[in-house]
């Protein structure tokens, strides 16, 4: 007796999470109404609250932020490599 795994659309998840955030109905009421486990609704609600600010950002903003993060990471790596190179140069001078 295997149950087939249900897949819910992002619109469905958003509607339920929004209703959970509003608080007009309890999580248990929403679970019974939509035939979804209460833990799943709680998870969707947490995702909505934690990632809610990124919903309205434009894709270009996200791309710019990602690019800035990559650049920062690369500059840190360059700094580490320069320090390692200088250290190796300093340690290698007695062998000349």
ZIQUI-V285951 format. One record per residue. OMEGA is omega in radians with two decimals (none if undefined). D_FIRST is the distance of its C-alpha to the first C-alpha in Angstrom with 2 decimals. Layout:
{{OMEGA & D_FIRST} {OMEGA & D_FIRST}}
This chain:
{{3.14 & 0.00} {3.05 & 3.79} {3.10 & 6.47} {-3.12 & 9.57} {3.14 & 12.55} {3.07 & 15.23} {-3.12 & 18.80} {3.13 & 21.64} {3.13 & 25.15} {3.09 & 28.01} {3.12 & 29.66} {3.13 & 26.75} {-3.12 & 26.71} {3.14 & 30.50} {-3.11 & 30.67} {3.13 & 28.36} {3.12 & 30.13} {3.08 & 33.44} {3.13 & 32.61} {3.12 & 31.63} {3.13 & 34.95} {3.08 & 36.88} {3.12 & 35.74} {3.10 & 36.10} {3.09 & 32.65} {3.11 & 30.86} {-3.14 & 27.87} {3.10 & 25.80} {3.12 & 27.14} {3.13 & 26.33} {3.12 & 22.75} {-3.11 & 22.29} {-3.07 & 24.22} {3.12 & 22.45} {3.13 & 18.91} {-3.13 & 19.20} {-3.12 & 19.09} {3.11 & 22.70} {3.13 & 22.86} {3.12 & 22.21} {3.11 & 25.02} {3.12 & 27.26} {3.12 & 26.74} {3.13 & 27.65} {3.12 & 30.60} {3.12 & 31.86} {3.13 & 31.67} {-3.11 & 33.61} {-3.10 & 36.22} {-3.09 & 36.68} {-3.09 & 36.71} {-3.11 & 38.19} {-3.11 & 41.61} {-3.12 & 40.46} {-3.03 & 38.98} {3.09 & 42.47} {3.13 & 44.10} {-3.14 & 45.15} {-3.14 & 43.85} {3.11 & 47.40} {3.12 & 47.57} {-3.13 & 44.44} {3.12 & 45.84} {3.13 & 49.16} {3.11 & 47.62} {3.14 & 45.56} {3.11 & 48.73} {3.10 & 50.75} {3.11 & 48.24} {3.14 & 48.41} {3.12 & 52.21} {3.13 & 52.41} {-3.14 & 50.28} {3.10 & 52.44} {3.08 & 55.66} {3.14 & 54.50} {3.11 & 53.78} {3.12 & 57.24} {3.12 & 58.85} {-3.12 & 57.19} {3.10 & 58.23} {3.13 & 61.79} {3.11 & 62.04} {3.13 & 60.80} {3.12 & 63.31} {3.13 & 66.16} {3.13 & 65.24} {3.10 & 65.19} {-3.12 & 68.52} {-3.13 & 70.03} {-3.08 & 68.84} {-3.09 & 69.90} {3.11 & 73.53} {-3.12 & 74.80} {-3.12 & 73.78} {none & 75.96}}
